[in-house]
Amino acid sequence: MLFHVTAQHSWESCVGKMMAEGTVSRETGIEGEKWVEGNEDVKVIAAGGYQSAHRYYAVVEADEYASVVLLFNGLMFRGDVDILPMTDMIARRKELGNWGK
């Protein structure tokens, strides 16, 4: 199943800002973006950032919603995370035999 994820934090909770100030380590910043690699239960298909708005976007694939929640758990402590199930419209069109028509 596909999921669209939007994660946003404020400038106050921005790890990049905190790294620049020296209040958190570089390792903390690296760990904070580890979700981009996915894990055994969640495949990250696309990931992007809109840094000036402190926002991430991702399309991920997983069998269960709970697996996606666990992958983005770290971001949930810094701001809002929306996880929305999506219909794979390409697969749907192909399954219905409508591809190329």
VEXGUDREN-496776 format. One line per 4 residues: number of its first residue (from 1); their letters; for each residue x negated, y negated, z negated of N, C-alpha, C. Coordinates in pm, 1 decimal. Example, Ala and Ser with C-alpha at 12.3 -4.5 7.8 and 13.67 -1.06 7.14 Angstrom:
% VEXGUDREN-496776
1 = AS = -1319.0/569.0/-780.0/-1230.0/450.0/-780.0/-1320.0/330.0/-780.0  -1285.0/225.0/-708.0/-1367.0/106.0/-714.0/-1290.0/-3.0/-787.0
% end
This chain:
% VEXGUDREN-496776
1 = MLFH = -84.2/116.0/0.0/0.0/0.0/0.0/-90.0/-123.9/0.0  -46.5/-225.9/74.0/-121.5/-350.9/80.5/-68.6/-451.4/-22.4  -160.5/-532.8/-73.8/-125.0/-638.1/-167.3/-196.4/-766.4/-127.1  -127.5/-878.7/-139.4/-188.4/-1009.4/-119.6/-211.7/-1068.1/-257.8
5 = VTAQ = -334.9/-1110.4/-283.0/-371.0/-1162.4/-414.8/-416.8/-1307.2/-400.9  -363.5/-1391.9/-486.0/-410.0/-1529.6/-498.2/-450.9/-1549.6/-643.6  -572.8/-1597.3/-663.9/-622.5/-1623.6/-799.1/-671.5/-1767.6/-805.2  -630.2/-1838.3/-908.7/-671.1/-1976.9/-921.5/-709.5/-2006.2/-1065.7
9 = HSWE = -816.1/-2082.9/-1080.1/-856.6/-2131.1/-1211.7/-870.7/-2282.6/-1204.5  -886.1/-2344.9/-1317.3/-902.2/-2490.4/-1321.5/-1050.2/-2525.7/-1318.2  -1078.8/-2652.2/-1299.2/-1218.5/-2694.0/-1301.3/-1278.3/-2673.3/-1439.4  -1195.3/-2677.1/-1543.6/-1246.3/-2655.9/-1679.2/-1294.4/-2512.7/-1701.0
13 = SCVG = -1227.0/-2416.7/-1636.1/-1264.5/-2276.0/-1654.8/-1348.7/-2222.8/-1539.4  -1402.5/-2312.2/-1455.9/-1480.1/-2272.0/-1338.6/-1619.3/-2223.7/-1380.8  -1649.6/-2099.3/-1349.6/-1779.4/-2042.9/-1384.9/-1891.4/-2114.9/-1309.1  -1865.0/-2157.0/-1185.1/-1965.3/-2232.5/-1110.2/-2004.6/-2360.7/-1182.6
17 = KMMA = -1906.9/-2431.9/-1235.0/-1932.7/-2554.1/-1312.1/-2011.4/-2521.1/-1438.3  -1969.5/-2414.0/-1505.6/-2037.4/-2376.6/-1629.3/-2181.1/-2332.3/-1603.8  -2205.0/-2266.1/-1490.3/-2342.2/-2228.2/-1455.0/-2426.0/-2353.4/-1430.8  -2370.0/-2451.8/-1360.2/-2442.0/-2576.8/-1333.8/-2474.8/-2651.0/-1463.6
21 = EGTV = -2386.8/-2641.3/-1560.2/-2408.5/-2706.1/-1690.3/-2502.7/-2626.1/-1780.2  -2524.3/-2498.5/-1743.2/-2609.6/-2413.2/-1825.0/-2538.8/-2348.0/-1941.2  -2404.1/-2351.8/-1942.0/-2330.0/-2292.1/-2053.7/-2300.1/-2143.7/-2033.2  -2312.8/-2093.9/-1908.4/-2303.7/-1949.9/-1881.9/-2419.0/-1912.1/-1789.4
25 = SRET = -2454.0/-1786.2/-1792.0/-2567.9/-1738.7/-1713.4/-2530.5/-1710.0/-1568.4  -2630.5/-1700.6/-1484.3/-2611.6/-1663.0/-1344.4/-2547.2/-1524.2/-1335.5  -2586.1/-1434.7/-1426.4/-2530.4/-1299.2/-1429.3/-2379.7/-1301.7/-1451.1  -2332.6/-1395.4/-1532.3/-2189.2/-1410.6/-1554.9/-2119.6/-1448.3/-1424.9
29 = GIEG = -2178.8/-1538.5/-1348.0/-2123.1/-1577.5/-1218.7/-2119.7/-1462.1/-1120.4  -2226.8/-1384.6/-1118.0/-2233.5/-1268.5/-1028.6/-2126.9/-1166.7/-1067.6  -2112.4/-1140.0/-1195.1/-2013.1/-1043.7/-1244.0/-1871.4/-1090.5/-1214.2  -1847.1/-1222.4/-1220.2/-1714.2/-1278.1/-1196.8/-1662.5/-1257.6/-1055.7
33 = EKWV = -1753.5/-1236.3/-960.7/-1711.6/-1212.0/-822.3/-1725.2/-1065.5/-781.4  -1749.8/-977.5/-876.3/-1766.8/-834.6/-847.4/-1641.0/-773.4/-784.5  -1524.4/-830.1/-813.2/-1398.5/-778.9/-758.3/-1402.6/-772.3/-606.3  -1483.6/-857.9/-543.0/-1492.2/-862.2/-396.4/-1534.1/-725.8/-340.2
37 = EGNE = -1610.2/-648.9/-415.8/-1657.3/-517.5/-371.5/-1550.7/-408.6/-385.0  -1442.0/-437.2/-456.0/-1340.4/-335.5/-480.7/-1393.8/-230.8/-576.9  -1325.5/-116.2/-579.1/-1369.8/-3.9/-661.8/-1311.5/124.8/-603.2  -1318.9/233.4/-677.4/-1269.7/362.1/-626.5/-1119.9/360.2/-596.8
41 = DVKV = -1045.2/277.2/-667.7/-899.8/274.9/-653.5/-846.3/163.3/-564.7  -928.4/61.3/-539.9/-882.9/-54.5/-463.5/-985.0/-88.3/-355.3  -938.5/-92.0/-231.8/-1023.2/-132.3/-119.8/-991.9/-277.9/-86.5  -1094.1/-362.9/-88.4/-1076.4/-502.9/-52.0/-1092.2/-513.3/99.8
45 = IAAG = -985.8/-551.9/167.1/-984.9/-562.9/312.8/-1034.0/-700.2/356.9  -992.5/-803.4/285.9/-1036.2/-940.2/316.3/-1042.0/-1018.7/186.9  -1142.1/-1105.8/176.7/-1155.6/-1190.3/57.7/-1209.8/-1325.5/101.3  -1149.2/-1430.0/50.1/-1195.3/-1564.2/84.1/-1178.8/-1657.3/-33.4
49 = GYQS = -1255.6/-1763.8/-30.8/-1246.3/-1861.8/-136.3/-1223.2/-2000.7/-79.9  -1148.4/-2079.0/-151.5/-1123.8/-2218.7/-119.7/-1176.5/-2295.4/-240.2  -1309.1/-2314.8/-240.4/-1378.1/-2361.9/-359.5/-1328.2/-2496.8/-411.2  -1296.0/-2590.0/-322.9/-1254.5/-2722.0/-372.1/-1121.6/-2716.7/-447.2
53 = AHRY = -1043.5/-2612.1/-426.1/-918.5/-2593.5/-499.5/-932.0/-2487.7/-609.0  -1053.4/-2431.3/-624.9/-1078.6/-2328.1/-726.0/-983.1/-2209.5/-706.8  -972.1/-2163.1/-582.1/-874.7/-2059.9/-548.2/-939.4/-1949.2/-464.4  -903.6/-1824.9/-493.6/-944.1/-1708.6/-414.3/-821.1/-1647.7/-348.8
57 = YAVV = -843.1/-1589.0/-232.5/-738.5/-1513.4/-162.9/-795.8/-1376.7/-127.4  -712.2/-1274.8/-132.9/-757.7/-1141.5/-94.3/-640.5/-1058.9/-42.5  -671.9/-968.4/47.8/-580.6/-862.4/88.4/-649.6/-733.9/47.6  -580.9/-654.5/-32.7/-638.4/-530.4/-83.7/-543.5/-414.1/-56.2
61 = EADE = -599.1/-295.0/-60.3/-520.0/-174.0/-40.8/-539.0/-83.9/-161.5  -428.1/-35.5/-216.1/-431.8/52.8/-332.5/-304.1/135.6/-336.4  -310.9/248.5/-404.8/-192.3/332.1/-421.4/-98.5/276.1/-527.1  -154.1/203.5/-624.3/-73.2/156.4/-736.5/-102.1/10.7/-769.7
65 = YASV = 1.2/-60.3/-804.6/-9.3/-199.1/-849.9/-104.4/-210.5/-969.2  -94.5/-116.9/-1062.0/-175.9/-120.9/-1183.1/-325.2/-120.7/-1151.7  -365.2/-52.2/-1046.2/-506.7/-49.3/-1007.0/-553.6/-187.2/-962.8  -466.7/-260.1/-894.5/-501.0/-395.7/-849.6/-510.6/-488.8/-970.6
69 = VLLF = -419.8/-474.0/-1063.5/-423.4/-554.7/-1186.0/-556.4/-534.1/-1257.7  -600.1/-410.4/-1269.5/-726.6/-382.2/-1338.2/-845.0/-445.0/-1266.2  -844.3/-443.1/-1132.7/-954.9/-502.5/-1057.3/-964.8/-652.6/-1082.7  -851.2/-719.7/-1092.3/-849.5/-865.1/-1109.0/-834.7/-908.4/-1255.0
73 = NGLM = -847.5/-816.1/-1346.7/-829.0/-844.0/-1489.1/-917.1/-959.0/-1537.4  -1042.0/-962.8/-1495.4/-1133.1/-1068.2/-1539.2/-1088.9/-1206.9/-1496.4  -1030.6/-1217.2/-1377.3/-984.4/-1347.1/-1329.2/-859.8/-1393.4/-1403.0  -783.2/-1300.5/-1456.6/-659.2/-1335.3/-1525.9/-684.5/-1412.8/-1654.4
77 = FRGD = -805.0/-1400.8/-1709.5/-838.0/-1473.9/-1831.8/-878.5/-1617.9/-1803.1  -897.9/-1651.0/-1674.4/-941.9/-1786.0/-1636.7/-833.0/-1868.1/-1570.4  -726.2/-1803.1/-1524.6/-620.2/-1876.6/-1456.6/-513.6/-1783.4/-1403.7  -429.1/-1835.9/-1317.9/-317.2/-1759.3/-1262.5/-363.6/-1663.8/-1153.2
81 = VDIL = -308.0/-1542.9/-1154.6/-332.3/-1443.3/-1050.3/-196.6/-1391.6/-1004.6  -167.9/-1406.6/-875.5/-44.7/-1353.7/-816.5/-80.1/-1232.5/-732.2  -11.5/-1121.2/-756.1/-32.8/-997.5/-680.9/99.9/-960.6/-617.5  105.8/-969.3/-485.2/230.7/-945.8/-412.5/217.8/-825.4/-319.6
85 = PMTD = 310.2/-728.9/-327.8/307.9/-617.8/-231.9/343.5/-668.3/-93.0  280.8/-610.0/7.2/303.4/-651.1/145.8/338.2/-529.7/231.5  415.3/-553.4/335.3/440.8/-451.8/436.5/333.7/-465.8/543.6  271.4/-354.6/580.7/173.1/-355.0/689.3/251.0/-360.0/820.4
89 = MIAR = 265.4/-477.5/876.3/349.1/-496.4/994.8/289.8/-430.3/1119.6  157.6/-420.4/1127.1/95.4/-352.3/1240.7/128.9/-204.0/1236.0  108.2/-142.0/1120.2/140.4/0.2/1104.5/289.3/24.5/1127.1  371.9/-64.1/1076.8/517.2/-48.9/1093.1/556.5/-50.9/1239.7
93 = RKEL = 503.3/-146.4/1314.1/537.7/-156.9/1456.3/491.4/-32.6/1532.5  372.3/16.7/1498.4/321.4/137.4/1563.5/407.8/258.6/1528.1  442.4/272.9/1400.1/524.8/385.5/1355.6/661.1/387.3/1423.3  716.4/271.0/1451.9/846.9/260.9/1518.0/838.1/280.1/1668.5
97 = GNWG = 714.6/295.1/1719.4/696.4/315.1/1862.4/711.7/187.1/1943.2  699.2/72.6/1878.5/717.2/-54.3/1946.6/586.1/-121.2/1987.9  472.5/-59.6/1955.4/343.8/-119.8/1986.4/323.9/-128.5/2137.2  289.1/-245.0/2186.2/263.8/-263.7/2329.3/388.4/-288.8/2412.9
101 = K = 502.7/-295.3/2350.5/627.9/-317.7/2424.3/670.5/-461.4/2415.1
% end
